[in-house]
Structures are given as C-alpha cells and as structure tokens.
Amino acid sequence: MLILYHNRLSFSIDDDTSSFLDEFAQHLEKPIAYWWIPAYKRQHINVLRTRIRFVLKNNPQIFRNLLSRPDYSSFEAKRQTIKDIYQWLVTFSGEAGSAIDVIDWKNDLQAEFDQFFQETKQAKEKMAPQKPAFEHFYQILKGKDKAEKQDKFRRLVDILLREQWITSSEKPGFYQFRNSSTGGRLQLAAIYYTLGKQGHIDRQLPAPQVAGLFNSWLSHDISQKSFIKAFQTEQLDTFNCSSNRPRHKYVTECRLLLRDL
C-alpha cells in the first residue's frame, strides 16, 4: 500500500491522492490467484488483503493518519499504525463479520508485534501520574505517629484562626486565608520557614509539593506560579536576614505566633 501511495504521490501530475484509499480498497476486493505462488502463501496474502480492506471500509482514519505523516514510510509510522489497528480491534468483543475473525487477527498481531505493545504499555505506566507520597500538610510535620502529627496541625490551625489569619469555610477542613494583599504570599512562606526553623517540619519537599500541601487545606488568591516560587529554597533563605530588612518582620511575627505550638 505504501509503495503504491508513494508512487502515486511522486509521479502524479496533479497530486491527486484524495481517492487513493477508496481505489485501494477496490483493488483488494478480488483475491489473488497466481499459480506460481504456493497455496499457503496465497492464503496468507489474501487474509492480509481482507483484513486491510476491512480497516479501509470501517476505520479509514487509521490509514489517513498514516498517509498524512511526512514520514509515512518510516519504521515509527508503520509501528504506530499497527498499534492503532490493534487498539481498534480490542474494541470488538468477537468476530466482526463472516470474512473476518477478529480474535484470530488479534492473536496474529500479538504473536508478531508483542514487543511493540509491551513498549506502549510500559510507556503509559511510566507516564501515568503516581499517587503523591504526601496528600495533606500534617504529614510533613514532626511527630511520633499520625495522631501526633494531626494534633500539631490542629493546633496550628487554631492559632491561625485565633489570630484571624484564616477563617473557616463551608467546606469541612478547608480554610480561607484572609490576607489577599501582596504581603500574603510572604506571610505563608514565613510560616513554613519558621515551622522548619523551630523543628516542626519532618520532611523537606520541593516547592511545588509544599505549595500543593498548603492548597490541600487553605484557599487563597495568590497565583499558583507565584505561590510555588515562595517556597523555593533560595526564596526561603532570604528570610534569614538582618533586622533592618523588610522580610525580618515576617519571621519575627511568625516566631511569636508559633511560640506555643
């Protein structure tokens, strides 16, 4: 099929390839009967012709996708087409017609191209999002067990509620951060920095994970990009500054806030 298409694409004067698939399907209607080809080979060729014609008639988009690729004759293009055909056949529960045995067809593809399908399966499993190790903020707090970690987190929430840094929301276990000004991001970063300095943080995580753990219980108006940046190591290190620096006031405030945690 690819040879015929390539010849038509290369030598056609008007570049007319729009009807190629329909004409190729018609070409496959009549089985070959060349006497010089052994019977078992003729049978195999005709089975392949019948199967390809079945795809052309019932799911021509598979071959349109192949022929639309600039590298349609490459190994990767052919491999992808084989995968697409196999995935389409999986949708059939049994035989698709008297001339097509889908189960036998799938078995043949598995026997010949199983390595392709295994590579695809492994790639999907590798790309599939994994469940994060930590799903809630309390899990990174220091404590001998889950109950102690949760209790420390509850005390932290009580402190923030009492000092009116946060308010309760309609959603249980979820709170609203009250400071929507530009200093709000620094306040939350200073809380995390101070928790770490006071020995309350058991696990140090990358900035995106820290931001995600805050988001698991706290609602705020800070953009996600800016919020993540606040917990980057180089940003947290700026809180370790002299008393005449603006950020020092945030650390001082948090130290007083968390002194009884």
N, C-alpha and C positions, 0 to 999 in steps of 0.2 A: 504494500500500500504506500509506504513512504517513498519507495523508488518511483512509482508511478506519479505520485504527487510532486516529487522533486523534478521529474522530467517535464511535467506539465507547467510547473512554476518557472522552470528555466527556459523552456523553448516556446511557451505560448506567446503569441504576438500581442494579444490584448490582455494578458494577465488574468484571464477568466478562470478562477478556481472555485467560484461560488457553488457550482453544481457538482463538484468533484465527488463529494461523499455520496450523493444520490446515484451518480453514474457508477461509482464503485460498488454500491450495494446491488445494482442491477447486474453488474459483471459477476458477482458472486452467486447469483441465483442458480446458475447451471453448474452442476458438479463436473469436475474434470474427469476424463475417461481415457487418458493417454495410455495406450497399451504397453509402452516401454517402461512405464513406472510400475514397480512391484505393487501388488494388490494392497499390502498392508500400509505402504506409503501413501497410495491413493486415498485409502480410507482415512488416514490421519490428516492429510491435506484437506479433504472435504469436510471433516469435522471442524477444522480450524476456520475454513471458509464460512461454514454455517454459523459458527459462534460469532465471528466478526460481523457477519451480516445481521445477526440478532442485535448486537450492540448498535450498529448503524441505524437500525429500524426503531429501536426502543430507547436508546440513550445516545444520540449522535453527538451530544455536547462533549462527551469524553474525548472523541476524536477531534472535535472542533478546538478544544483546549490544546490538544497536542499540536495541531497544524498551525495554530496561532502563535506558537512559540518560535522565536528566531532560531533556536537550536533544536528544531523538531526532530532532527535525525540523530541527536546526541544520545548517549547512554542514559543520562539522567532523565531526559524527556521520555524515553521509552519505559524506563523503570517506573516513573510517575504514572504513566498511562496504565501499566499493568496493575499498579496499586489501586488506581481509580476503578478499573474494571472489577477487581476482586472485592473492593468495598461495596460496589453496587450489587454484585451477586449475593453478598451477605444479606441484603435486604429481602431476598427471596426465601420463602420458607421451604420450597420444594421445587418441583420441575416447573419451568416457565412455559412449556409447550411440548408437543409431541416430538419435535425435532431437536429439542434442547434438554439435556439432563444437567440441571444446574449443580446438583450435588457432585456429579462426576467431574464437571468443569472446575468447581472449586477445589476438588481433590487434586486434579491435574496441576492447577496453579500452585497449590501448596507444596506439592512434590517438587516442582521445578523452581519455584521462586520463594521458598520459605524464608531464605535469608533476608530477602527484601522486606518481607512482612515483619520479621523479628526486629530488624533495624528500625522500622517505623514505630513499632510498639515500644521499644526501648527509648526512642527519642521522645515519644509522647509522655512516657512515665517520667523521664528526666525533666521535661518541661512543665509537668503538672505542678501546680502550686502545692507546696507542702504545708501542713498544719504548723503554725508557728509554735516554737517551744514555750513562749510566754504569751498568754492571752489577756492577762489582767495585771494592773500595776502592782498589786500586792505581792505578786510572785517574785519580784526582784528586790523586795525589802528583806532585810536581815531578820531571821527568826529561826527557832529550832524546828518548827513544823508549820504546816499550813495554817493552823488555828492562830498561832502567834503572829504570823505574817498578816493575816486578815485583821487581827485585833489592832496591830500597829497602823494598818491602813485606815481603819475606822477612827482611830484617834486623830490621825492626820486630817481626815475629812471633818471631824468635829471641830478641830482647831480652825480650819479654814471657814467653816460655817459660822463659828462664834465671832471671828474677826471680820466676817462679811466679805471675804474674798470670793466666796462662791455662794450660790443659793440652790435650793432643791428644785427639781423639775418634776413634771408629771410622770416621767419615766423612772421607775424604781432603780436606785443605784446609779443614777445619772445626775450630774450637777451642771450648773451654768456658771461660767467664770464671769465675774462682774466687771472687770476692767477691760474695756474694749479699746482703750487708747493705745498709743504706740508703746507705752511702758508695760503693757500687759504681757507681752512676749518675754520681756526681761524678768518680770516677776516670776513667771512659771519656770524659766530657766534657772533663776536664782534658787527657787525651792529645790529643784533637782540637784543643783550644785551643793547646796547646804546639806541636804539629806546625805549626799555622798561624803562630805567633809565630816559630818557628825557620826559616820559609821552606820547609817541606816540602809545603805544600798548594798545588797549582797551580790548582784550581778551587773557588771558594766556592759552595756549593749551599744551598738551603733545608733547614731542619731535617728534614722528612720524608725527603728524599733521603739526607741524611747518615746518619740512623738506619737507612735501608734498606741502605746500603752497609756499615755495621757488621754488620748482620744477615746479609750475604752470606757472612761468614766466621766470625762469632762467635755462640755461643749463650750466653744469659744469662737470668736470672729476672726481669728488670725489665719492668714492664708497658709495652706499646708506647706508650701515651699519655704516660707519664712519660719514657720514653726519648726520644721525639721532642722533648719540651719541653726536655730537657737541652741540645739543640743549637741552640736558638733564639738569635738574636743577642743579645737582651737578657740571656739566661741566661749565655752565654759571656762577655759583658762584665763580669760580676760576678767573674770570675777576675782581672781587672785591679784588684787591691785592695792595701791596705797589709799589712804583715807581721803585724799583730795580728788580722787577720780569719781566720776558720776556713778559708776557701777558699784562702788563700795557701799552706797546707801541701800542698795537692794539686798546685798549679802547681810548687812547689819540688821535690817528689818527681818529677814528670814531667820537669822540666828535667834533673835528674840522671840519670834513666832514659834519656833520649833524647840525651844529650850527644854520643854517638859515632855517632849514626845518619847 
